[in-house]
Structures are given as structure tokens and as C-alpha cells.
């Protein structure tokens, strides 16, 4: 399999961004109102075959570190679909873990999202 060019990677990442945005919004909707933002961490546990994996996650309040399960199963389903899309595109770009945070920015008086991937 040929490695994707930089232009192909940029196009792929641009196509994936709306899906990541949807997950961020779903997580924000699932966040309890008393939480001060959230921190969501998903970890991929692979077996011998890369296509066979499970998703483990933590979903907690950024400030108090209280944790809870996710009410919407669709969030994990969408995350699984994204993992497969990345694996199908190029095994070199496939992430092993993702951290999504919702952070309150007092200077702009608005919520911001930060997403980081581990490959």
C-alpha cells in the first residue's frame, strides 16, 4: 500500500473534521450541567488483527475529575466508525487514543474544544 501524500492526508483530515465535531457536540450534550467542561479519553485495545479492536473510555469533569458513563451509545459507535475510516485510509495515520476536552474560555466567555490524538 502506498503512503498517502501530504495533500491526500490534508483532504482526508478535512473530511473527517465534521465527524469529530459531531462527537464533540454529542459529548457536550451528554455532560451533566454541574460539570465545568469535560475531558473524554478513548483508548483502542487491539487484538492480533488491527481490524478487531475495542474502545475503552473515561468521561469526566475537567475540574473535579468526577466520572460517569456515557448515556448516548451513538458516541462510541461514531468513534468506532472514525477509527475504521482512519485504518482504511492508512494504517500509518490510525490513532490509538484520542482526548477531547471542552474548556471554558473566560476571556471570550465561550466554550472551546481541544482534541489530541496519539498514533
Order of alpha helices (4+ residues) and beta strands (2+ residues): alpha-beta-beta-alpha-beta-beta
